[in-house]
Amino acid sequence: MHWSSSTTLLLLNALTAIAADDSVFSKASNDSLLWGPYRPNLYFGLRPRLPKSVTTGLLWGRVEDFTEVQHLIRYTCEQNEDMAGYGWDKYDPRSGGVQTVKDKGNGIDMETSFVKFDEGRSGWGARVKGTVRKDAQPSLGSQDDVQEDLKTAVFITVGMEGLGSMQVLEAEAGKDLGFEKEVVLDGQAQGLGEFRITISESKGSFNHLKHPEHGHPSYRSKPLDHTLVHTVQVPEEALWQSKALVFSSIKTTIDGYVEEYTQEKMPPPWQTYTIQNMPGIGNFHMIQKVFEGPFEFDIFYTPGSTDNTPSSEDLTSEIEKVTKSFASKYAEVLAPQAPFKDEAHLEFSQSLFSNLIGGIGYFYGDQVVDRSYATEYEEENEGFWQEAEEARARIQPKLEGPHELFTSIPSRPFFPRGFLWDEGFHLLPIVDFDPELVWQILSSWFNTIDEDGWIAREQILGNEARSKVPQQFQTQYPHYANPPTLFMVLEALLDSAVPKARGGIADQQVLGISGLANPNSMKSWLAELYPLLQRNFDWYRKTQFGDLKSYDRSAFSSKEAYRWRGRTPQHILTSGLDDYPRAQPPHPGELHVDLMAWMGMMSRSIKRVAEYLGETEDAERYAKILEAIRRNTDDLHWSKEEQTYCDATIDAYEESVHVCHKGYMSIFPFMTGLMGPNHEHLGAVLDLIANKEDLWSPFGIRSLSKKDEFYGTEENYWRSPVWININYLIVSNLLNIAQQSGPHQAKATNMYTSLRKNLVTTVYESWKETGFAWEQFNPETGKGQRTRHFTGWTSLVVKIMSMPELKKGSGHDEL
């Protein structure tokens, strides 16, 4: 796998020619957000926010048993590895933080710290610290003291995407036995210019570091108190497969040992499972250290403009500074309020938020899109879902791009990519902490928009992202929408600059937002973004419209009605509420109350943006659309018989009828802030939420009524579980009603107080028991379920904790 001398010479000549063009290797701006753990699918993976650049990764595993090693090597975050919990304890994207990985299966806790020196202008430092767990078990047949003698192999990988070069300094000196002291890589890359990466051992917290010794003759040629380096040149599209590349190098070592010593006389596992020691020039470098007992080492990245590499003492000092700074900033903007002001809830709150913001990633690559615009995709005929399925089987989608996206993610092990409707919820807590970071993420999302105004609902960019997604779910369709939650974030940002009167989800007291340092900067940013917002808004209205003209439907407006495209009898994946019960069979005349409510929120948001920018005519247009949606929501979706909001469909007699499955669907107009404190239907909506035989549970609001025939059936994804994102909308709007005079103020106050406490307790107890935040929660037991380490919108519990405590009103039953 190493280069021949002729290949090396050709590459060096090419790089010399490329380097003559200053624009190729020009240095990136001094952006404090340039570098970060932007490979969130890895337990620890750093990279800059540049399309093709330097990437790093960390692998480790216990190496004491020949039969288990390959299953114990950690690299990508996985659902089913034997972890007692993992994630960032404290993290600020501008300065860094500390992460702990409680690796029960390997018997070791890994602490990975990452900090930026001088806001990134002087580079960054990372510390990897391994501590043997108290519950670590001896390997099979071993009599050793596991606390002192546990053998761990650690691998650092450094890859170079695109144009650039990297080489190991003093490679010749390290070729024989490995590197006795530090390992230094020098390189240059697009957008970074010249840089240096240094891997050095640090005693740090430990009196001494131990490396395994043994009497096998293999030790003489590869002593394990040295650091091993293997440099290779691989195709760019294979760089993300670090684990496979490390295993390939190890396999070469094993094959050599078998040939030299035979299978009966092999070295011990900690010697056998070592990479080749072949440092040099290439686009992928593997660095291995082998430890016995606890360990610690440091990694430093220094740009070419920096004269000196920081020391381990500098790194220790900076880690302490960063963690203290985070705690101080967090206390100002997101500190839990009563009754959650104890240290345990503060630690919980900081952890969930740090994992949300520490899960932000940078993604670059092509995506699979079907732009055939097949007539079947218009979904105009009865049986349209069957026609659409046949079209999808017939049409071959194509790769588009490359595109880039800077985004947070729902879950590092299971959903390590951008999801459109998740992202709006993710950004609401981050607005409080770092509004300008949110600007950058929103800009990145809206920059993926096409000329029609479509944004792909799932951003699966590149081979690495696609490796986590079944093939049948990879293709994106330009007629498919998703809840436009990014517009909620625009309202939140506007509240931070110009607080508005109460009356919606974005009320400043609901969101608890700190002021922006420079509102004028936000106005400039919004002015630049505004045309994209308009294009996206118009795309929703053009592609997701509902049919009012073909049927006898009486409504205030003849235009405002909406229907999700992408429907099947079992699902509307585009709605986000996948298996929630809908009309059967599907019909092109359906109207969906949740989409209507989302469009109301979207109209209100873009109206406020237009007002803020002084676009008076636009603001008047959006105000009229908002009013028409409010009126039509009641005209088209309120069922007098059921006293709730419902979808509508067309029956066998071509009549419009309501389809009512009480649950989240029924309260969307309330959750999106379309109902004020004096709305005529507010009382009925609150009664539905508070009814213990319908939606109320001790653990949060159920997704579907207990009385519904589909409650808890089939996939049971949105047919009973408690979801924190929807509960956040409910509790926020209860607070909004509770803080205004009206006939339902006392009831809303009691409901808010009880629901807030129930939600925090549910997520906290599950986190305390399992070490993880979960995708959803069981409405009967409160236990977390489905995807674990779901630190996306479940992290909204930190905002719920930071909401004010209200005194309960009188005259209403306890909940």
N, C-alpha and C positions, 0 to 999 in steps of 0.2 A: 504493500500500500504506500510505500515511500516513493519519493520522486527519484528518477534517474538524473544524472548530472546534466544531460542535454536538456531535459525538461526544465530543470531549475534555471539553466542559462537562458532559455527562451522566455520563461516567465519574468526573470529579472530584467531582460531587455524590454519586454512589453511594459512592465511597470515603470521603468525609467522614462519611456516615452510618454506614458500617461501622466506621470508626475510633473512633466513639463507644463501641463495645462493646470494652472492654479485653481481654476473653477472646479475641477474634479475633486481635489482634496482640500478645498477651502474649509476653514474651521467653522463649526456651528456657532450660532450666537450663544452668548452666556445666559442660557435659559436654565433656571433652577429646576425646571421640569423636564429637561432634556433626557437625563438618565433616570432609570428606576427599575423596580422589579416587574418590568412590563412583559414578562412571559409568565402570566399568572397560572398557566396550566402546569408549571413546574413548582416543586416545593421551594426552589430558590433559583430564579433565572433573571439575569439583568441584561438590559439592552437599552440603547438610545431610541428616541422617537424619530428614527430615520429609516427610509424605505429599505436600504440594503447597507448593512453596517456590521458592527461587532455584536456578537451574542455570547452570553455565558450561561453555563448550567452547572448544577451541583448534583452529584450522585454519591450514594454511600450504602454500605451494607455490612452486616456481620459476616466474617469470613472464617468460620470455625468448623463448618460441616460441608463436605463435598456435595452432598445431595441437596442442600438448602440454599446455597449462595445465590443461584440465579433468581430465586423467588424473593430474596431479601434485599436486592439492590433497589433502592428508591431513586426515582427521578421525576416522573410525572405524578401529579396528585391523582390518586385513585380512590374509588369508593370503598373498595373491599380490602385494602391493606390494613394490617393490624395496628391501627393508630388509636391512641387515647385522646386525640385532639391535636390540632395544629392551626397555626395562623399567627397573624401579627398581634402582639400585645399592645404596642403603641406604634403609630405610624403617621407621619406627615409627608406627603409627596415632595414637599419643597426641601425638606431637611433629612428625612430618613426615619429609621425606627428599629425595633427589635421584634423578631419573630421566634416562636418556639414550636418545634415539631416534636410531639411526644410519641416517639416511635417504640411502642411497646413490643412489636414483633422483633425488632433488632436489639431490644434491651438498652436503648440509648435515647436520651433527649438531645436534640440538635437545636442550638440557638444560633440563628443567623441574623447578624446585625448589618445594617446598611446605612451609611451616613454620607452626606455631601460636605466637602470642605469649601468654605467661602461661597456658599450657595451654588456649588458645582463648578465655579470658575477654576478652582484648584483641584478638580477631580473628585473622586470618591474613595471610600474605604469600606471593606466588608470583613466581618469577623465570623468565622465558623467555629463554634464551640460545642464539643460533645461531652455529655455527662452521663455516666452509667446510671441507669434507673435502679431504684431500690428493689423493684420487682423483677429485675433481670434474672433469667434462669441460666445455670451453667449449660454448656453444650453437652450433648449426649456422651456420657462416659468420662467427662472431664472432672478432675478433682481440684482444678485451679480456683482461686478466689475470683469470682466473676467481676467484682467491683474493681479489682486491680488489673485483671488479665484479659478482659473482653477484647477481642481483636476486631477492629473496624477498618475497612478500606474506604477511603474517600477519594473521589475523582472530581476534578474541576475541568470543565471543557470550555474552550474559547474558539469560536468560529468566526470566519470572515465572509459575509455575504457580499456579492458584487465585486466591484473593482477595489483593489487594496492589496496590502501585503502584511505579513506577520512572520516574524522569525524569533527563534529562541537565542538569546545572547549567550555567548560562550558555550555554544552547543557542543563543540569538539571536546571541551573539558568534561562535559556531563555524559558523553556517549558511553564511557566504559562502565561506570558504576552508578550513574545517576548523579543528582545534584545534592551536595552535602549541605548547602545553605539555601539561599533563596533562588527562585526561578524567575527570570525576567524575560518578558516578551516585548519586543519593539515592533511597532506597526504604523501604518497610515491607512486611513479609510475615508470614503466619501463623507463629507459633512463634518468629520471629526479632525481632519488633518493628522499630524503626527501624535502618537500616544505611546505610553508604556504601561504594561500590566505587570505587577510584581506580586509573587506569592511567597510569603515568608512565614516561618514558624514563630509562634509567640507563646511563651510560658503563661503569660497572663495570669489567670486565676489559679494556676497549678504550680506547685513547687518544681516539678520536673515533668517532662514529657517522655513517655516510653514508646519504643518501637519493638516489635517482636524480634527475638533472636532464636536461632535454632541451629542444630548441628548438621543439617543436610548440606551436602556440597554445593547445592544451587545458591546458597546464601552468599558464598564468596564472590560470585560474579554479579549478584544483584542484592546487595545488603539493604534491608528494609528500613534502616535509619537514614537512607537517602531518598530524595524525591525523584520519581520516574516521570519521564516526558516522552510522549509519542506524537510526532507530527506527521500528518498525512495531507494529501490533496484529494478531495472528493468532489463529485458534482455538486453544484450549489443546491440543487433540489433535495439532496440527501443530508444537508448540514443539520437539519432539525432532528435527525434520528441519532442523537448522541449516544443513547443507550446501546443501540445496535452497533455503533462504531466502536464503543468501548469493549463490548463483548467480542467483537471481531478481533480486536487486538489481544484480548485475553485468550481467545481460542488459539491464536498463533503461539502464544507462550505455552499453553497446555500441550499442544501438539509437539512442540520442541522438547518439553520435559518428558513426554511419553517416549519419544524417540531416543532421548539420551539416557533416561533412567528406568524405563519400562513402567507399566501401570502399577506393578507391585512395589516399586521403590520411589514413588512420587514424593515431592516435597509436601510439607503440610499445606492446608488450604490457603493460609494467609500468604504463602509464597507462590503457590500455584496460580491463584487468581490475581495476577499482576499483569499490567499492560507491557508491551514491548518498550524498551528504552531506546528510542530513536529520535532525538530532538533535531529540529532543523527549520526549514522554511516550508510553509504550507498554509492552507486555508482552514485547517482544523487541528487544534492542539489538545491533547489529553494529558492532564497532570495528575499523578496518583501519589497519595501518602497513605501509609499503613501505620496504625496506632495500636497500642496496647493500653487499655484503661481510658481515662478521660484525656481530652486533647483540645488544642486550640491553635488556629493559624489565621493569618490575615491576608487579604487581597487588596491591592491598591491600584487604582487607575489614575494616571496623571497625564494630562494633556501636554503636548510638546512645549507649550508656553510656560509651563511650570518647571522651575529649576530643580526643586528637591522633592523627593518622595516623602510623604508624612511617615512618622514613626508609629510603632504600636502604641506608645504612650499618647501620641496625638489622637489616635483612633479611640482609645479608652476615654479620653477627655471629651471627645466629640460625641460619643455615644451617651455619656452622662448628660451632656448639655442638651442633646436632642430630645431625650426622654423627658427631661424636666420641662423643656419648652413646650412639648406636646401637651403635657398634663396641665400646664398653665393656660394654654390657648383653649383646650377642651373645656376647662372650667368656666371660661367666659361665654361660650356659645352653645354648648350641648350638655351642661351638667344636669344630672337627674334631679328632679324636683320631688318634694314630699309626695308620697311616703317612701321614696326610693333614694334617700340621701346618704345611705350607709356605704361603707367602703366596698362591700361585696357587689352592690349594684353598680357602683362607679367602675369597678374593674370589668364587670360584665359589659357595661355600656361602651367603655373605651375599646374593649376587645372586638365587639361586633362592628363598631364604626371603623376601627383600624383595618379589619378584614375587608370591609366594603371598599374603603379608599385604597387599601393595599392590593386590592384585586383589579385595579385599573391596569389595562394592558394596551399595547400597541400592536396592531395587526396589519399585515401587508400581503397582498396576493390577489390572485384572480378568483372569481366566483362563478358558479354555474347558474345561467339564466336562460329561461325559455322566452324568447322574444318573437315567437311565431305569430302571435296575435290571432290564433286560430278562432274561427267563428264560434266554435263550441265554447270557448272561454267567455263569451258574452253572457252565457247562462240565461237565455231568454225563454227556453222551452221547458215544459214539464219533463222531468227526467234529465235535467241538464247535467246533473252530477255524473250520470252514466256516460253521456256524450263527452264530458270533459275528461273522464278517466280514459276513454278510448283515444282521445286526442293526445293525452300525455304519453300513452304507450306508443303512439305512432311517431311522435315528434322527438328529434334528438336535440336536447339543449346544448348550448355552447358556453365556452368559457369567455368571460368578459373581464377586463381590467388590464393591469393590476389596479387595485384600489387600496387606500389606507384608512384606518380607523383607530381613533384613540377613544377608549370606552371602558367603563366598568363592566363587570360580568356577573351573571347570577350565581355561578358555582364553579370553583376552580377545578374540582375533579370531574364534573358531569356536564356543565355548560360553560366551557371556557372560551366564550365568544360573545359578540354583541347581539342583544335582542332588543328590538325597537320598543316594545311596550314595557319591558322591564326597566329600560334605561331611565325613563322619566322618574320612576319611583326611586331608583338608585341615587339620582342626583339631588333629591330633596334634602337629605341630611348633609350632603356635601356643600350645598349652597350656603348653609350656615357657617361652615368651616373655612371654605375657600371659594368665594363666588367666581373669581377670575379663572380658576381651574375649570369650573363648570362652563364658562364661556368657551374655553378651548375644546371641551368635549362636545358641546352642542355644535360648535362650528364644524368639528370633524364629522359629526353625524350628518348635518345638512349639506356638507360638501360631497356626500355620496349620492345626492339627489340626481336624477336623470333629467333630460330636457322636458319631460312631461310633468315632473313633480313627484315621481315615485321614489320612495326609499325602501330598499329591501328590508323585510321584517326580521330576517335572520341573516347576520353578516358572517358568512363562512368563507373566509379569505385565505386561500392557499392550501397546500397539501397537509400541513400540520393541523390546521383547523378541521379540514375534511376528514382527517383520520378519526375524529371523535363523533362523526355523524353518519348514521346509516345512509346508504346511497339514495334510497327513495325519498329522503328528506332534504337532500342537498340543493335541489333545484329551486330557484326563486322565480316568482311569476309577477310581471309588472302590472297585473290587475288585482293583485292581492294586497290588502291593507293590513293594518294592525292598530290597536288603540293608540292615538296620537299623544302619548303621555309627555313627550318633550315639551308640549305647549303648557303643561302644568308648571314646568320648571321656569318657563319664560315669565309666568305670573309671579312665581316666587322671587325671581330676580327683580321684577318691577316693584314688588313690595319692599324690597331692600332699598330701592332708590326713591320711590314715591309711594308711601303707604296709602292704601285705598280704604274707602269705607267698608265696613263689614258687609258680608252678604255672599261670600263664596269660599271655596276651599283655600284660596290663596291669601286669605286674611292674614295680616302681619302677626297678630297675636297667636293665630293658629300655628303658623310656621316658625315663629320665634327667630326671625332672621336678624343677624347683625348687619349694620349698615355697610355699604360698599365704601372703599377708600376714595374712589374717584368715579362718581356717577357720570361725569362727562365722558369718560372712557367707555362706559357702558352704552351711552347714547350713540357714540361712533360705531361701536361694535354692532349694536342692533340695527343701525342704518344700513350697514353692510350686509347683515343677515336678512333684512326685511324682504327683499325680492324672492329669496328662497322660501321664506315662510309663506308668502302669498302663493307661490307656485305649488307648494305642498298642500296648502288649504284648498286651492282650486282643484287639484288632482283628486282629493277625497270627494269633493262634491260632484265631479264629473264621472267618477268610476264607481262610487258606492251608493249612488242614488237609489231610492225606492220608487216603485211605480204607484203613483196616485191617480193618474189619468185613466187607466184601463179599467178601474173598478170604482164602484160607488162609495167613495170615502169622503166624508165631510170633514173639512179641516180649515183652519184659519188661512193657511198658505197652501198653494197648489204645488209648491216646489220642495218644501223641507220634509223629506222622509228618506230613510236610509236602509240599505240592506248589505250585509257582508257578502262579498264574493268568496268562493272557495268552499262552499257548503257541501257536506255529504249527509246522508241520514244519521250517521253516528257522531259527526264532529263539525264544529266551525273553528278550526285551528286558528284562522285569521282573527277571530274575536278575542283570543287569549284564554277563553273559558271553554276550551276544547270540547268536552263531553257533556256540558250543561244541557239539560233537556230543552229541545226546541220543537217546533211544529213537525208533525209526521203525516205524510212524506214531505220533503222539502218542496217549496213552490217558488217560482220566480216572482210571485206577488207578495212574498213575505216582507214584513217591516220589522226591524230589530231595535228594541228600545234601548239596549246598551249602546249601540252605535249612534243612535239619535242623541243620547246624553253626551257621549264623547264629542260629537260635532258641536253641541252647545258649549261645552267647555272650550273647545278649539276656537269657536267664534268669539267668545268672550276674551280669550287670551290675545288673539290677533287684533281685536278691537282696541285693547289696552295698549298694545305695542304701537298701533297707528296713532293713538292719542298721544302717547309719550313722544313720538317722533314728529308730531305736528301735522300728520297726514289726515286732515279733517274730513275730506270727502271719503277716503277709505274707511275712516272710523265710523262715519254715518252709515255706510253700506254694511259694515260688519254688525253694527248695532241692530239694523233691520233684520239681518239674518238671525241674530241671536234671539230677538223677540219672536220671530216666526217659529224658531225651534222650540222656544218655551211654550208657545201657544199650541203648536202641533203635538208636542209631547203629551199634553193633556187630551187633546182632541182625538188623537190616533191610538194612544197607548193606555189610557186609564180605563180600567174595567169597573163600572159601577157595581156589577154583580159581585165581583171578587174583591172590590175595594183595594186594588193594587195595580201597579203598572205591569203591562204584559206585552209580549210580541204580538204581531198580527199576521194572519195568513189568509188564504183564500180557500173556502170550503167547496164541496162538490156542486153547490148551486151558484158558484162564482160570486159568493158573498164574502165580504171581509169580516173575519171573526178574530176574537182574541184567543191566544194560547197562553195560559197562565200556569207557570211553574214557579211558585213563590220561593224566593231566595235572593241571591245577589242581583239577579236580573231585575227584580221588582223594585229595587231601591237605587238604581243607577241615577235617576234624576236628582235624588237627594245627595248621593255620594259625590256627584260632580258639581255641586253647588248651584243647581238650577232652582232650588226651592228655598224661599226666604222664610223667616219666622212666622209669617202670617199666611202662608200658602194653604189653600183650602184642603189639600190632601196630606199635609204634613202629619197631622194626628194619626191618620191611618197607617202611614209609613212607619212612624215611631212605634205604634202598637205592634206591627208585624215584627220589627226588629226585636222588641222586648218580650215577645211571646215565647215562652220556654218550650212550647209544643211546636213552634215553627223554627225560628232562627237562633234564639238566644241559647247559649250554653255557658257553663262555668268557665270555659276556656277561650271564649271568643264567639264571634258570630258565624254560624254555619253557612256553608255555601248554598245549601238547598234545605227547604223545609222538611222537618221530620215527617210531616203529613203527606209529602209528595210520594207518589207511587214509585218514583225512580230513586228515592233517597238511598244512598249507600249501595247502589247496584252497579253491575258490570265493572268498568275500569274504576269507578268511584274516584275520579280525579277532581272534578268540580261538582260532586253530587253529595257532599256532606262535609268534607274537611274544612278546617279553619285556615284561611289564608291571611297572612299579616298585611299584605299590600291593600287588600280590600277593607280589612278591619281598620287600617290606618285612615282611609278615606271616611269611614263611618265615624270613628272617634273624633276626627278633626271637625267634621260637620256638626256633630253633637256639641262640641265645644263652641262652635260658631253660634248655634242656636241658644246654647246656655248663657252666652254672654250678651244676648239681646233681649229686650222686652218683647213679650209675646205670650200667647195663650199656652204655649208648650215649654216655656223656659224651665220651670221646675222639673218637669219630666225629663227633659233633655239633660239637665244637670245631674240628676240621679243616674241616668243611663251612662252618661260620659264618665262619671266617677267610678262606677262599677266596671264598665267595660275596660277602661284604662288599666285598672288594677288587675283584672282578669288576664288581659293580654300580656302585660309585663310578667306576671307570675308564670304564665304558661311557657313563654319562651325562656325565661330565666331558669325555671326548674329543669327543663329539658336540657339546657346548656350545662347546668351544674351536674346533671346525672351522666350525660354522654360526652361532654366536651365539645359539642357541635351545635350550631344553629341548623334548623331543618327547613325543608321546602314548605311543609304544611304540618298541621297538627290535628290529631284525632279529636273529634268533638265529644267523644264519650269518655276519653281517658286523659286528654291533654298531651299525650306522648307525641314527640316529633316523629315524622314518618317520611317515606320516599327519600329524596336526595338529601344527604347530609353535607355539612359544610356549605349550606345554602346561605351565603352571607350577602346575597343581593338584597332583594326587597324585604326579607325577614329582618334586616338591619334597621328597618323603619321603627323598630321598637325603641331605638335610642331617641328618636324624636318624640315618641309617645311618652317616654320617661321624662323628657325635658318640658313637657306641657305642664301648665299650672295645676295645682290641686284646688278643687272647688269644694265648697261646703254643700252637702246634699240639701235639696229642698224638702219641704214637708208635704204631706198629703199624697204620697205615692208609695206603692208597695216596694219593698226591698227586692233587689235583683241578685 
